[in-house]
Amino acid sequence: MELFRLLLHKFFLRIHSHILQRAYPTFFLLCSSSSYNTAKPEKVRMRVSTGAVEAAEVNIRSINSEVVSQEEVSGSLEQKNLIDYSAERKKSLQARYSYGIIFLVTNLIAWFIRDYGQRLLPQLHYLKACGTGGHDCFRTLGVLRVSLGCFIFFFLMFLSTISTRKLFEARNTWHSRWWAFKFFLFIVSVAVPFFLSSDFIQLYGEFARIGAGVFLLLQLVSVIQFINWWNNYWMPDKERKQSCSLGLFMSTLFYIASICGIVVMYPFYAPRTSCTLNIFFITWTAILLIVMMVASLHSKVNRGLLSSGIIASYVVFLCWSAIRSEPATEKCYTKEQVNGNGDWTTILSFLMAICAIVMATFSTGIDSQSFQFRKDEVQQEDDIPYKYEFFHLVFSLGAMYFAMLFISWNLNSSARKWSIDVGWASTWVKIVNEWFAATLYLWTLISPVVIQSKVMDHDEPMQQTDESAIP
């Protein structure tokens, strides 16, 4: 019986040692190395327990090191992604200026074709589409051909960047890079219209009038949104502890400038009572100023004088620009006929006008937020900084707009050298633009009040119905 107990004890010891070998190899080695010293069982137990503790510590350290290494890897990846996002966003923002330079170069090409192309580009005389002597590729039709080429380029960019939202999309790379290929595409786009028939170019000119009008509308919305933002920025704010003194000073300054502009225009552009049209333009502009000021100070609107003062200055500027666009032969506005080469003031004014066209197109193109229906969209770190499709669409419309300015909105006559946006058509376009700007601003003042009153009128019957349903 004693022998059976010893055999059974050895059997369980073997099983126990086998399990320890699988679970803790260090523990097994310590046991095996200390098994020869059977005379000191206390020391064996201490060595076994110490080995097990050390093995557990080794396992815990390895697990902690793996966790720390994973955290370091994830942190480095996040930092690398942030750097990549920042680099891509920087390239995207820089691309805007490259497109602006392309648009500026196109404007200069259109001016060169209009004023000096017939004398300095004799090669165009041999193109069949240019007609006899190349007449259909210079002056008005030459400007329209360059405008069509610019429109084709930016419209292709618009089609290829629709619905681009993230920085690591392939279309973002196409928008921000590949400049050599896009330069080749631009050259081809500008060259193709010179092989098209004159009838097709005339048809494009009619279409360009509509596109230029749409561009003016988008520009007005962008300007009014900027004015409202500026008004909110300079208005008194209790949270930021901002006073209204600076806003009051700015509004006073804008209104003084507007009133001075109205007063000065009467003797300069309406010196006689027979100048009824100019008197009407100036007087109606003064009436619009008064209406906008009263509407902004109304108790239900209460928008202050800053926004109305800024839009008043803008409206006066449009009126002045419209009268300046009247033909030089007009008896109520006499100005010197510019010779073929032009003096330095005419050239400087012309170049400033071209820069103004480019700046207006650029500022409208990057202001896609003014045309968003949802204002609560959260900008993610991997989102594109501006809407590419809207940017290129505005530039394609801007191509039509600069064509209309270079030909003075008239498809049947040639503009003088170093002139831009001169003629009765240009005058009326600017006057209508002025009136529309004032109307749109008044609507932005009145629309919240009208919508709120409609909502209140709709809620009152609902409340009466609920009260009548209560016993």
Contacts in CASP RR format, 6 or more apart in sequence:
PFRMAT RR
TARGET T0000
AUTHOR 0000-0000-0000
METHOD contacts of the structure
MODEL  1
MELFRLLLHKFFLRIHSHILQRAYPTFFLLCSSSSYNTAKPEKVRMRVST
GAVEAAEVNIRSINSEVVSQEEVSGSLEQKNLIDYSAERKKSLQARYSYG
IIFLVTNLIAWFIRDYGQRLLPQLHYLKACGTGGHDCFRTLGVLRVSLGC
FIFFFLMFLSTISTRKLFEARNTWHSRWWAFKFFLFIVSVAVPFFLSSDF
IQLYGEFARIGAGVFLLLQLVSVIQFINWWNNYWMPDKERKQSCSLGLFM
STLFYIASICGIVVMYPFYAPRTSCTLNIFFITWTAILLIVMMVASLHSK
VNRGLLSSGIIASYVVFLCWSAIRSEPATEKCYTKEQVNGNGDWTTILSF
LMAICAIVMATFSTGIDSQSFQFRKDEVQQEDDIPYKYEFFHLVFSLGAM
YFAMLFISWNLNSSARKWSIDVGWASTWVKIVNEWFAATLYLWTLISPVV
IQSKVMDHDEPMQQTDESAIP
17 28 0 8 1.000
17 31 0 8 1.000
20 27 0 8 1.000
20 28 0 8 1.000
20 31 0 8 1.000
21 28 0 8 1.000
24 51 0 8 1.000
24 52 0 8 1.000
24 55 0 8 1.000
25 55 0 8 1.000
26 51 0 8 1.000
26 52 0 8 1.000
26 54 0 8 1.000
26 55 0 8 1.000
26 58 0 8 1.000
27 48 0 8 1.000
27 51 0 8 1.000
27 52 0 8 1.000
27 55 0 8 1.000
30 47 0 8 1.000
30 48 0 8 1.000
30 50 0 8 1.000
30 51 0 8 1.000
31 44 0 8 1.000
31 48 0 8 1.000
34 43 0 8 1.000
34 44 0 8 1.000
34 47 0 8 1.000
34 48 0 8 1.000
35 44 0 8 1.000
37 43 0 8 1.000
37 44 0 8 1.000
82 381 0 8 1.000
84 168 0 8 1.000
85 167 0 8 1.000
85 381 0 8 1.000
85 382 0 8 1.000
88 167 0 8 1.000
88 168 0 8 1.000
88 172 0 8 1.000
88 176 0 8 1.000
89 167 0 8 1.000
89 384 0 8 1.000
89 385 0 8 1.000
91 176 0 8 1.000
91 177 0 8 1.000
92 167 0 8 1.000
92 172 0 8 1.000
92 175 0 8 1.000
92 176 0 8 1.000
92 384 0 8 1.000
92 385 0 8 1.000
92 386 0 8 1.000
93 385 0 8 1.000
94 176 0 8 1.000
95 175 0 8 1.000
95 176 0 8 1.000
96 362 0 8 1.000
96 366 0 8 1.000
96 386 0 8 1.000
96 391 0 8 1.000
98 179 0 8 1.000
99 154 0 8 1.000
99 391 0 8 1.000
99 392 0 8 1.000
99 395 0 8 1.000
100 358 0 8 1.000
100 361 0 8 1.000
100 362 0 8 1.000
100 395 0 8 1.000
102 153 0 8 1.000
102 186 0 8 1.000
103 150 0 8 1.000
103 358 0 8 1.000
103 361 0 8 1.000
103 362 0 8 1.000
103 395 0 8 1.000
103 398 0 8 1.000
103 399 0 8 1.000
104 354 0 8 1.000
104 355 0 8 1.000
104 358 0 8 1.000
106 146 0 8 1.000
106 147 0 8 1.000
106 149 0 8 1.000
106 150 0 8 1.000
106 190 0 8 1.000
106 399 0 8 1.000
106 402 0 8 1.000
107 354 0 8 1.000
107 357 0 8 1.000
107 358 0 8 1.000
107 402 0 8 1.000
108 354 0 8 1.000
109 146 0 8 1.000
109 190 0 8 1.000
110 142 0 8 1.000
110 143 0 8 1.000
110 146 0 8 1.000
110 147 0 8 1.000
110 402 0 8 1.000
110 403 0 8 1.000
110 406 0 8 1.000
111 350 0 8 1.000
111 354 0 8 1.000
111 406 0 8 1.000
112 120 0 8 1.000
113 121 0 8 1.000
113 137 0 8 1.000
113 138 0 8 1.000
113 142 0 8 1.000
113 143 0 8 1.000
113 145 0 8 1.000
113 146 0 8 1.000
114 138 0 8 1.000
114 139 0 8 1.000
114 140 0 8 1.000
114 142 0 8 1.000
114 143 0 8 1.000
114 406 0 8 1.000
114 407 0 8 1.000
114 414 0 8 1.000
114 415 0 8 1.000
115 417 0 8 1.000
115 418 0 8 1.000
117 124 0 8 1.000
117 138 0 8 1.000
118 134 0 8 1.000
118 135 0 8 1.000
118 138 0 8 1.000
118 139 0 8 1.000
124 130 0 8 1.000
124 134 0 8 1.000
124 137 0 8 1.000
124 138 0 8 1.000
124 194 0 8 1.000
125 133 0 8 1.000
125 134 0 8 1.000
127 134 0 8 1.000
127 137 0 8 1.000
127 194 0 8 1.000
127 195 0 8 1.000
129 136 0 8 1.000
129 137 0 8 1.000
129 194 0 8 1.000
129 195 0 8 1.000
129 196 0 8 1.000
129 197 0 8 1.000
129 198 0 8 1.000
130 136 0 8 1.000
130 137 0 8 1.000
130 194 0 8 1.000
131 137 0 8 1.000
131 198 0 8 1.000
136 142 0 8 1.000
136 198 0 8 1.000
136 201 0 8 1.000
137 145 0 8 1.000
137 194 0 8 1.000
139 414 0 8 1.000
139 415 0 8 1.000
140 407 0 8 1.000
140 410 0 8 1.000
140 411 0 8 1.000
140 412 0 8 1.000
140 413 0 8 1.000
140 414 0 8 1.000
140 415 0 8 1.000
141 198 0 8 1.000
141 201 0 8 1.000
141 202 0 8 1.000
142 201 0 8 1.000
143 403 0 8 1.000
143 406 0 8 1.000
143 407 0 8 1.000
144 193 0 8 1.000
144 201 0 8 1.000
144 202 0 8 1.000
144 204 0 8 1.000
144 205 0 8 1.000
144 208 0 8 1.000
144 403 0 8 1.000
144 407 0 8 1.000
144 411 0 8 1.000
145 193 0 8 1.000
145 194 0 8 1.000
145 196 0 8 1.000
145 201 0 8 1.000
146 190 0 8 1.000
146 193 0 8 1.000
146 403 0 8 1.000
147 204 0 8 1.000
147 208 0 8 1.000
147 399 0 8 1.000
147 400 0 8 1.000
147 402 0 8 1.000
147 403 0 8 1.000
148 193 0 8 1.000
148 196 0 8 1.000
148 201 0 8 1.000
148 204 0 8 1.000
148 399 0 8 1.000
149 189 0 8 1.000
149 190 0 8 1.000
149 192 0 8 1.000
149 193 0 8 1.000
149 399 0 8 1.000
150 189 0 8 1.000
150 190 0 8 1.000
150 395 0 8 1.000
150 396 0 8 1.000
150 399 0 8 1.000
151 208 0 8 1.000
151 396 0 8 1.000
151 399 0 8 1.000
151 400 0 8 1.000
152 189 0 8 1.000
152 192 0 8 1.000
152 193 0 8 1.000
153 185 0 8 1.000
153 186 0 8 1.000
153 189 0 8 1.000
153 190 0 8 1.000
154 392 0 8 1.000
154 393 0 8 1.000
154 395 0 8 1.000
154 396 0 8 1.000
154 399 0 8 1.000
155 392 0 8 1.000
155 393 0 8 1.000
155 396 0 8 1.000
156 185 0 8 1.000
156 189 0 8 1.000
157 175 0 8 1.000
157 182 0 8 1.000
157 388 0 8 1.000
157 392 0 8 1.000
157 395 0 8 1.000
158 389 0 8 1.000
158 392 0 8 1.000
158 393 0 8 1.000
158 396 0 8 1.000
160 171 0 8 1.000
160 174 0 8 1.000
161 171 0 8 1.000
161 174 0 8 1.000
161 175 0 8 1.000
161 388 0 8 1.000
161 389 0 8 1.000
161 392 0 8 1.000
162 389 0 8 1.000
163 389 0 8 1.000
164 171 0 8 1.000
164 172 0 8 1.000
164 175 0 8 1.000
164 384 0 8 1.000
164 388 0 8 1.000
164 389 0 8 1.000
165 383 0 8 1.000
165 384 0 8 1.000
166 172 0 8 1.000
166 382 0 8 1.000
166 383 0 8 1.000
166 384 0 8 1.000
167 382 0 8 1.000
167 383 0 8 1.000
167 384 0 8 1.000
168 382 0 8 1.000
171 388 0 8 1.000
172 384 0 8 1.000
172 388 0 8 1.000
175 388 0 8 1.000
193 201 0 8 1.000
202 411 0 8 1.000
205 400 0 8 1.000
205 403 0 8 1.000
205 411 0 8 1.000
206 411 0 8 1.000
207 400 0 8 1.000
208 400 0 8 1.000
208 403 0 8 1.000
208 404 0 8 1.000
209 400 0 8 1.000
209 404 0 8 1.000
209 409 0 8 1.000
211 397 0 8 1.000
211 400 0 8 1.000
211 401 0 8 1.000
212 397 0 8 1.000
212 398 0 8 1.000
212 400 0 8 1.000
212 401 0 8 1.000
212 403 0 8 1.000
212 404 0 8 1.000
212 409 0 8 1.000
213 401 0 8 1.000
214 397 0 8 1.000
215 361 0 8 1.000
215 364 0 8 1.000
215 394 0 8 1.000
215 397 0 8 1.000
215 398 0 8 1.000
215 400 0 8 1.000
215 401 0 8 1.000
216 401 0 8 1.000
216 429 0 8 1.000
216 433 0 8 1.000
217 436 0 8 1.000
218 364 0 8 1.000
218 371 0 8 1.000
218 394 0 8 1.000
218 397 0 8 1.000
219 360 0 8 1.000
219 364 0 8 1.000
220 433 0 8 1.000
220 436 0 8 1.000
220 437 0 8 1.000
220 440 0 8 1.000
221 370 0 8 1.000
221 371 0 8 1.000
221 440 0 8 1.000
222 363 0 8 1.000
222 364 0 8 1.000
222 365 0 8 1.000
222 367 0 8 1.000
222 370 0 8 1.000
223 314 0 8 1.000
223 437 0 8 1.000
224 311 0 8 1.000
224 437 0 8 1.000
224 440 0 8 1.000
224 441 0 8 1.000
224 444 0 8 1.000
225 367 0 8 1.000
225 370 0 8 1.000
226 367 0 8 1.000
226 370 0 8 1.000
227 307 0 8 1.000
227 310 0 8 1.000
227 311 0 8 1.000
227 314 0 8 1.000
227 441 0 8 1.000
228 307 0 8 1.000
228 444 0 8 1.000
230 306 0 8 1.000
230 307 0 8 1.000
230 310 0 8 1.000
231 303 0 8 1.000
231 304 0 8 1.000
231 306 0 8 1.000
231 307 0 8 1.000
231 310 0 8 1.000
234 244 0 8 1.000
234 246 0 8 1.000
234 247 0 8 1.000
234 250 0 8 1.000
234 306 0 8 1.000
235 244 0 8 1.000
235 247 0 8 1.000
235 304 0 8 1.000
235 306 0 8 1.000
236 242 0 8 1.000
236 243 0 8 1.000
236 244 0 8 1.000
247 306 0 8 1.000
248 305 0 8 1.000
248 306 0 8 1.000
250 306 0 8 1.000
251 304 0 8 1.000
251 305 0 8 1.000
251 306 0 8 1.000
251 308 0 8 1.000
251 309 0 8 1.000
252 305 0 8 1.000
254 306 0 8 1.000
254 309 0 8 1.000
254 310 0 8 1.000
254 312 0 8 1.000
254 313 0 8 1.000
255 293 0 8 1.000
255 305 0 8 1.000
255 309 0 8 1.000
255 312 0 8 1.000
257 313 0 8 1.000
257 316 0 8 1.000
258 289 0 8 1.000
258 309 0 8 1.000
258 312 0 8 1.000
258 313 0 8 1.000
258 315 0 8 1.000
258 316 0 8 1.000
259 289 0 8 1.000
261 316 0 8 1.000
261 320 0 8 1.000
262 282 0 8 1.000
262 285 0 8 1.000
262 286 0 8 1.000
262 289 0 8 1.000
262 316 0 8 1.000
265 278 0 8 1.000
265 282 0 8 1.000
265 319 0 8 1.000
265 320 0 8 1.000
265 323 0 8 1.000
266 279 0 8 1.000
266 282 0 8 1.000
269 275 0 8 1.000
269 278 0 8 1.000
269 282 0 8 1.000
269 323 0 8 1.000
269 332 0 8 1.000
269 333 0 8 1.000
270 278 0 8 1.000
270 279 0 8 1.000
270 282 0 8 1.000
270 332 0 8 1.000
271 332 0 8 1.000
272 332 0 8 1.000
273 279 0 8 1.000
274 331 0 8 1.000
274 332 0 8 1.000
275 331 0 8 1.000
275 332 0 8 1.000
277 332 0 8 1.000
278 323 0 8 1.000
278 332 0 8 1.000
278 333 0 8 1.000
281 319 0 8 1.000
281 322 0 8 1.000
281 323 0 8 1.000
281 431 0 8 1.000
282 319 0 8 1.000
282 323 0 8 1.000
284 435 0 8 1.000
285 315 0 8 1.000
285 316 0 8 1.000
285 319 0 8 1.000
285 434 0 8 1.000
288 312 0 8 1.000
288 315 0 8 1.000
288 434 0 8 1.000
288 435 0 8 1.000
288 438 0 8 1.000
289 312 0 8 1.000
289 315 0 8 1.000
289 316 0 8 1.000
291 438 0 8 1.000
291 442 0 8 1.000
292 308 0 8 1.000
292 309 0 8 1.000
292 311 0 8 1.000
292 312 0 8 1.000
292 315 0 8 1.000
292 438 0 8 1.000
292 441 0 8 1.000
292 442 0 8 1.000
292 445 0 8 1.000
293 305 0 8 1.000
293 308 0 8 1.000
293 309 0 8 1.000
293 312 0 8 1.000
295 301 0 8 1.000
295 308 0 8 1.000
295 442 0 8 1.000
295 445 0 8 1.000
295 446 0 8 1.000
296 303 0 8 1.000
296 304 0 8 1.000
296 305 0 8 1.000
296 307 0 8 1.000
296 308 0 8 1.000
296 445 0 8 1.000
297 303 0 8 1.000
297 304 0 8 1.000
297 305 0 8 1.000
300 449 0 8 1.000
301 445 0 8 1.000
301 446 0 8 1.000
301 449 0 8 1.000
303 445 0 8 1.000
307 441 0 8 1.000
308 441 0 8 1.000
311 437 0 8 1.000
311 438 0 8 1.000
311 441 0 8 1.000
314 437 0 8 1.000
315 434 0 8 1.000
315 437 0 8 1.000
315 438 0 8 1.000
318 430 0 8 1.000
318 431 0 8 1.000
318 433 0 8 1.000
318 434 0 8 1.000
318 437 0 8 1.000
319 430 0 8 1.000
319 431 0 8 1.000
319 434 0 8 1.000
321 430 0 8 1.000
322 426 0 8 1.000
322 427 0 8 1.000
322 428 0 8 1.000
322 430 0 8 1.000
322 431 0 8 1.000
322 434 0 8 1.000
323 333 0 8 1.000
323 427 0 8 1.000
324 333 0 8 1.000
325 408 0 8 1.000
325 421 0 8 1.000
325 422 0 8 1.000
325 423 0 8 1.000
325 426 0 8 1.000
325 427 0 8 1.000
325 430 0 8 1.000
326 332 0 8 1.000
326 333 0 8 1.000
326 423 0 8 1.000
326 424 0 8 1.000
326 427 0 8 1.000
327 422 0 8 1.000
327 423 0 8 1.000
327 424 0 8 1.000
328 334 0 8 1.000
328 335 0 8 1.000
328 336 0 8 1.000
328 337 0 8 1.000
328 422 0 8 1.000
338 346 0 8 1.000
338 416 0 8 1.000
338 417 0 8 1.000
338 418 0 8 1.000
338 419 0 8 1.000
340 416 0 8 1.000
340 417 0 8 1.000
340 418 0 8 1.000
341 417 0 8 1.000
342 417 0 8 1.000
342 418 0 8 1.000
346 418 0 8 1.000
346 419 0 8 1.000
347 418 0 8 1.000
350 418 0 8 1.000
350 419 0 8 1.000
350 420 0 8 1.000
353 405 0 8 1.000
353 420 0 8 1.000
353 421 0 8 1.000
354 420 0 8 1.000
357 398 0 8 1.000
357 401 0 8 1.000
357 402 0 8 1.000
357 405 0 8 1.000
361 394 0 8 1.000
361 395 0 8 1.000
361 398 0 8 1.000
361 401 0 8 1.000
361 402 0 8 1.000
364 394 0 8 1.000
365 386 0 8 1.000
365 390 0 8 1.000
365 391 0 8 1.000
365 394 0 8 1.000
365 395 0 8 1.000
366 386 0 8 1.000
366 391 0 8 1.000
368 386 0 8 1.000
368 387 0 8 1.000
368 390 0 8 1.000
368 391 0 8 1.000
369 375 0 8 1.000
371 390 0 8 1.000
404 429 0 8 1.000
405 420 0 8 1.000
405 421 0 8 1.000
405 426 0 8 1.000
406 415 0 8 1.000
406 420 0 8 1.000
407 414 0 8 1.000
407 415 0 8 1.000
408 415 0 8 1.000
408 419 0 8 1.000
408 420 0 8 1.000
408 421 0 8 1.000
408 422 0 8 1.000
408 423 0 8 1.000
408 425 0 8 1.000
408 426 0 8 1.000
409 421 0 8 1.000
409 423 0 8 1.000
409 425 0 8 1.000
409 426 0 8 1.000
409 429 0 8 1.000
410 423 0 8 1.000
410 425 0 8 1.000
415 422 0 8 1.000
416 422 0 8 1.000
END
